[in-house]
Every structure is written in structure tokens, then in C-alpha cells.
Amino acid sequence: MTDRLSNELREAERQVDNEFSNNSLLSGPFAQAAWYFVAYFEDHFAREYIHPPNDELRSSCAG
């Protein structure tokens, strides 16, 4: 069977796998790692609602 993925894509996959295996969250308890993971995304997406881009803010004030 031949490999359909390019060498560049395989190298990117190796880099992603390497970063994952070096992540310090892997050495802690699962619950703690999961909390940090969820908290990061919650903060990221909540920030969009708390501080909307300028265009959305202007349109909501004008209407």
C-alpha cells in the first residue's frame, strides 16, 4: 500500500504528535487537565461576547 500523504503533511503530523506528547497537562491528573482545557475554551469564546468586535458593538448601539 502506498502512502497518499505528502512528506510535508507527514512532518506536520509528527510535529503535532510531538507537541502533544510534550504537553505538561499529560503529566497531571485527568480532571485537572480537563478543567484547564475547558477553562481555556470557555474564556476564549466568552471573550467574544464580553468584548465583541467593534463592528458588532456599533451595530448594536445604533439600532
C-alpha positions in Angstrom: 0.0 0.0 0.0 1.4 3.4 -0.9 1.3 6.4 1.3 -1.1 9.0 -0.2 0.1 11.8 2.1 2.9 14.1 1.2 6.2 14.2 3.2 5.3 17.7 4.3 2.0 16.6 5.7 3.6 13.6 7.5 6.2 16.0 9.0 3.4 18.3 10.2 1.7 15.3 11.7 4.9 14.3 13.5 5.3 17.8 14.9 1.7 17.9 16.2 2.2 14.5 17.8 5.5 15.6 19.4 3.9 18.8 20.9 1.0 16.7 22.3 3.4 14.2 23.9 5.4 17.1 25.4 2.3 18.9 26.8 2.6 19.3 30.6 -1.1 18.6 31.1 -0.4 15.0 30.3 1.6 14.5 33.5 -1.2 15.8 35.8 -4.5 14.2 36.9 -7.1 13.9 34.1 -9.7 16.0 35.9 -7.2 18.9 36.3 -6.1 18.7 32.7 -9.7 18.6 31.5 -10.5 21.6 33.7 -7.7 23.7 32.1 -8.7 22.6 28.7 -12.4 23.6 29.2 -11.5 26.8 31.0 -9.3 27.9 28.1 -12.0 27.5 25.6 -14.7 28.9 27.8 -12.5 32.0 28.3 -11.8 32.2 24.6 -15.4 32.1 23.5 -16.8 34.1 26.3 -14.4 36.9 25.4 -16.2 37.3 22.1 -19.4 38.0 23.9 -18.0 40.3 26.5 -15.8 42.2 24.1 -17.4 41.9 20.7 -15.6 43.2 17.6 -16.1 46.9 17.0 -18.5 46.5 14.1 -20.9 44.4 16.2 -20.7 46.8 19.0 -21.5 49.8 16.8 -24.5 48.0 15.1 -26.0 47.0 18.5 -25.7 50.6 19.7 -27.1 52.1 16.6 -30.3 50.0 16.5 
